[in-house]
């Protein structure tokens, strides 16, 4: 009698065990299908591994935001065009506003502003001040891109992950209240920006051996141009 009872109990447990296992497997498969579907639709938070750094400077530097009274610690993410700040014990993204200024003693001074890029398209983003004069302002747009991962073509090659790479910045000039425009650092573009002062500017460049490819020379040039406008 006891033996029959034991077998009965074991049979019941086995039934529930099989049923539970089947249900668990079905639920697991459903979760896998759901996750795959979310990934296919782009609803996943996972990001591909990218080596290197998206930051112009790795370390946070002390600075001040124009709409705040206290100093902050910040660094610029050139790939995402964002300013990261430390608030208490957490890192957050500074909410951009038009004409928002971020200044520092390290000469990394940014403004969130409108500008026209090299294609003539209207953009908004952070530009780094090089010259800040009354009538002329000169900026650069620091740029970091991502080179895609490279898969090996044969057994002798090694896979290489995606990586951040700093590229040459773009330069912009703002005259009075006009929007900043792309500046190629070529003389013909300079003449287009200041057509009424072409002769004076050409003479200044020649007399002072100004190179249009050097930031420090351009700062000196725009200081002169600011004075003759």
Rosetta blueprint (number, residue, H / E / L):
1 X L
2 X H
3 X H
4 X H
5 X H
6 X H
7 X H
8 X H
9 X H
10 X H
11 X H
12 X H
13 X H
14 X H
15 X H
16 X H
17 X H
18 X H
19 X H
20 X H
21 X H
22 X H
23 X H
24 X H
25 X H
26 X H
27 X H
28 X H
29 X H
30 X H
31 X H
32 X H
33 X H
34 X H
35 X H
36 X H
37 X H
38 X H
39 X H
40 X H
41 X L
42 X L
43 X L
44 X L
45 X L
46 X L
47 X L
48 X L
49 X L
50 X E
51 X E
52 X L
53 X L
54 X L
55 X E
56 X L
57 X L
58 X L
59 X L
60 X L
61 X E
62 X E
63 X E
64 X E
65 X E
66 X L
67 X L
68 X L
69 X L
70 X L
71 X E
72 X E
73 X E
74 X E
75 X E
76 X E
77 X E
78 X L
79 X L
80 X L
81 X L
82 X E
83 X E
84 X E
85 X E
86 X E
87 X E
88 X L
89 X L
90 X E
91 X E
92 X E
93 X E
94 X L
95 X L
96 X L
97 X L
98 X L
99 X L
100 X E
101 X E
102 X E
103 X E
104 X E
105 X L
106 X L
107 X L
108 X L
109 X L
110 X E
111 X E
112 X E
113 X E
114 X E
115 X E
116 X E
117 X L
118 X L
119 X L
120 X L
121 X L
122 X E
123 X E
124 X E
125 X E
126 X E
127 X E
128 X E
129 X E
130 X E
131 X E
132 X E
133 X L
134 X L
135 X L
136 X E
137 X E
138 X E
139 X E
140 X E
141 X E
142 X E
143 X E
144 X E
145 X E
146 X E
147 X E
148 X L
149 X L
150 X E
151 X L
152 X L
153 X L
154 X L
155 X L
156 X L
157 X L
158 X L
159 X L
160 X E
161 X L
162 X E
163 X E
164 X E
165 X E
166 X E
167 X E
168 X E
169 X E
170 X E
171 X E
172 X E
173 X E
174 X E
175 X E
176 X L
177 X L
178 X L
179 X L
180 X E
181 X E
182 X E
183 X E
184 X L
185 X L
186 X L
187 X H
188 X H
189 X H
190 X H
191 X H
192 X H
193 X H
194 X L
195 X H
196 X H
197 X H
198 X H
199 X H
200 X H
201 X H
202 X H
203 X H
204 X H
205 X H
206 X H
207 X H
208 X L
209 X L
210 X L
211 X L
212 X L
213 X L
214 X L
215 X H
216 X H
217 X H
218 X H
219 X H
220 X H
221 X H
222 X H
223 X H
224 X H
225 X H
226 X H
227 X H
228 X H
229 X L
